[in-house]
Amino acid sequence: MNPILALAFDDAWSKARSTRMIILLPLLALFILGACWGLSDPDATLPSSISANTPFEVLFVASLFILLSSTLGVVLFGFDGISKDRISGVLAIQLSQPIPRRSLALSMLLGTLLPVLIPTLLLSILGIILIKVQMGEWPDFVDIALFFGATTLLLFWYATIQMYASSLAKDMGSSISLGIGAWLLFTMVWLLVTVLLASAFGVDATDTSNADFEEFSAKVDLLSPNGVYHLLLEMRVGDDISRTISPFWVVTSAMGWTVLPLWAYIRRFQKMGA
């Protein structure tokens, strides 16, 4: 693990000093800190469909802003993770080094993940402190651990997907198109996909708040990293969430999103030529 971590931290530090970080960091701070501060304000007027009465409920709603900012940051850092090195000839030099390709693939994956994950978790800690200031209480330790664990998994899934897309692309334009396309699918278009599938399977999709549609949407969300992320967090929200699905399937889906894309990425990297 030492060579993997050394290469990963070197790559992460290089990306942390890039122009992309100058753009991403204020965005993360605005989204995460602003959400935690605003949602936990006792005087805030929220829509009736949004419940933010406990510290963890505030974190749960704030996770929507992580989906919009941190996952996009992973795409921005990873779209040229492999394609740029391939075009410049650096990849040929890296592949000729006496290091297993699997280790090199993991180091490049972590080098894409860490520059986004570390600021996200640090800002989340600051957000929890802001929630304490506003509401006068801390989230439970189990709630914080689940939030950090689920957020780490989410960014890991997106980093793996983006690095796999970068390994498929022959140029940086194709790589960022694949990455942004996947991000848009899971972040912006997934509700439409769910509605179309519900209509195909005979589920009433005219009212997305009815129990049958919500149960069906929970099952479809198992096929989306964003959906699994929210299903993991919903296990601690309680009765305020009307969707019911067995934690077994949620955990199984989370394991699948962790193992299968990683296996595909490493397999692709091992067979890839410079």
N, C-alpha and C positions, 0 to 999 in steps of 0.2 A: 504493500500500500504506500510506502514512502515515496517511490518514484511517481506514482499516480498523483498523490497529494501535492508533491513539489511542483509538478508540471501544471496541475490544476490551479494552485494558488498563484503561480507566476502568470498564467493566462488571465486569471480573474483580476489580478492587480493591474495588468495592462489594460484590461477593459474598464476597470474602475476609474482610470485616469483619462478615459476617452471623452470625446465630445458628447457621445450618446448618454453618458452618465450625467453630464451637466444638464441635459434635457430631461432625463428620466427622474432624477432625484427630487427636483421641485414638484414634479407631477405626483410622485408617490407620497410626498409629504402633504400636498394639498388634498389628495383623495383620502388617505388613511387618517391623518390627524384631523382633518376637517370633518370627516364622517363621525369619528369617535367623539369629538367635542360637540358637534351639532346635534347628533342623535341622543346624546346623554343629557342634554340641557333640559332641566325640568320645565322650562317655559316654552320649549319648542312645540310647535303645532305640526303633528304628523298626520298623514292620511290614516283613515280608520283601518285600512288593510295592513298597516305596518305597526307591529308591536315592539316597543323598545322600553319595557318597564324594568328590566333587570340588566345587569352588566353584560351577561352573556348574550342576551337578545340584541344589545347594541352591537356587540362584536359580530353577531350573526348577520345583521343588516349591513354592517360595514364591510363584510366579506364581499358584497356586491361590487364595492369600489376596488377591492383587490383584484377581482376578476377583470375589471376594466383597465387597470393600470399595470399591475405586476406581470400578468400574463403577456400583455403587449410588450413589456420590457424584455421578457425572455425572447420573444420573436425578434425584437430589434437587435439584441446582442448575439443571437444565434443564426441569423439568416445567412451570414457569410462565414460561419464557423469552419466549414470544410471547403465550400466552393471557392472562396477567396484564396485559400492556400493552394488549391488545385491549380487555379489560373496562374498564380505567381510562381509556381514551382516549389513552394515551401513544403507542400504535402509529399512530394517525391523524396525530399531530404528527410522528412520526419519518418516516412515509411522505411527508409533504409537504415534507420538507427537500430541499435541492438536492444529494442524494447518490444515486448509482445504487442501485437496490434490491439488486442483487447484492452490492455492497460492504456495505450495511447487513446483509444476511443473513449474510455471512461474519464481520462484526464481532460479531454476536450469537452466532454459533456458537463463535468463539474465546473470547468472554466467558464461555461456559459451560464450555469445555474447560480453559482455563488454571487456574482456581482448584483443579481436581482434579489436573491433570497436573503442575504444578510441585511441590506437596507430595509427590506419589507418586514423582517422579524424585529429589527431594532425600532422601526417606526411603530410597529404594532405594540411593542412594550411601552413606548411613549403614549400611544393611544389608550392603553389600559390605565396608565397613570392619569390621563385626562378624564377618563370615565370615573376613576376614584374621586377626583377633585369635584366633578359635577354631581355624582350620585352618592358619594360618601361611603361606598362599599366596593370591595374587590370582587371580580369573578372568582368562582371556585377554582382550585388548582387543577382539578380534572378538566374543567371547561377551558382553561388556558392551555393545558397540554394538548387537548383535542384540537383547539384552534390552530396552535403552532404546528402540530403534526399534520393536520389536513392541509394547511397552507403550504407546508414543505412538499407534501406529495403532489399538490396541484402544480406547483412550479416545476417540480421534477418531471411530471408528465409532459408539460409543455416544452421543456428543454429537450426531452427525448424526441418528441414529435418533430421539433424544429431541426435538430441535428440530423435526424433521419431524412427530412426533406432536403437539407443542405447536402447530404451525401448523394441524393438522387439527382440533384440539379447539376447541369453542366456549366452554369454561369450564375452570378449573383442575382440577376433579375428573376430567373426561374425559381431560385431558392426563396427569395422574399415573397414571390407570388404564392408559392405553396404554403409558406408559413402564415401569411396574412389570410389566405383562403381558409386554412384550418381554423385560425382564430375567429374569423367572421362566422364560420359555420357553427362553432360551439358557443359563441358569445352572443351573436346577433340573430342568427337564423334558426337556432335549434327549436324555438317555440313553434315556428312555422312547420318544421319537420315533424314535430310532435302532433300538431293539428292534422297534418296530412295523413300521418300514420293512423291516428285515431279515427279519421273518417274512413280510411281503408278497412279498418277492423270493426267498423260499425259502432264506434263509441261516439256519443253526442259531443261534438266539439263546438257547438254554437255558444255554450256557456262554459268557459274555462274554470269556473269556480265550483262546478258540480262535482260530487264525490267520485263518480265513475271516471271522469276525465282526469281528476287529480291522481287517482290510483293508477290510471294508465300512464300518465306523464311521469310518475315516479319510476315505473318500470322502464320507460324509454330513456330516462335520465341515467340509467345504469350504463348506457352506451356512450355517454358524454363525460369527459373529465370534469367539466363544470357542474354537471348534474350530480356526479358522485361526490364531488367536494361539498355541495350543499346537503346532500343526503347524509354525509358523515356528520356535519354540524347539526342537522336536524335531530339526530339521535339524542342530543342534550337539551333541545329546546322544549320538549315536552308536549303537552296537549294543545299548545298554541298553533301547532302545525297539523293540518288536517290530513296530510298525506301519510299513509301507513304502509310500510314495507319492512320486511324482516331485516334486521341488522346483518343476518348471515349473508344475504345477497348483496348488501352494501359493501361489507368487508371483502367478500369474494370479488366483486367488481373492482374495488380499489386495488386488490392484489393483481388482478388481471391487467389493469392499466399500468401497474408498476412493472410487471414482468414482461408482458408480451411486446410492447414497444421497445423496451430495452433490449430484449433478445433480437428483435428485428434489426435494430440499429447496429448492434455489435456484429451480427451476422453479415449485414451489408458492408460494414467497415472492413471486416476481415477479407472479404472477397473483392474489395474495391481496388482498382488500379489508380496510379497517380494521374 
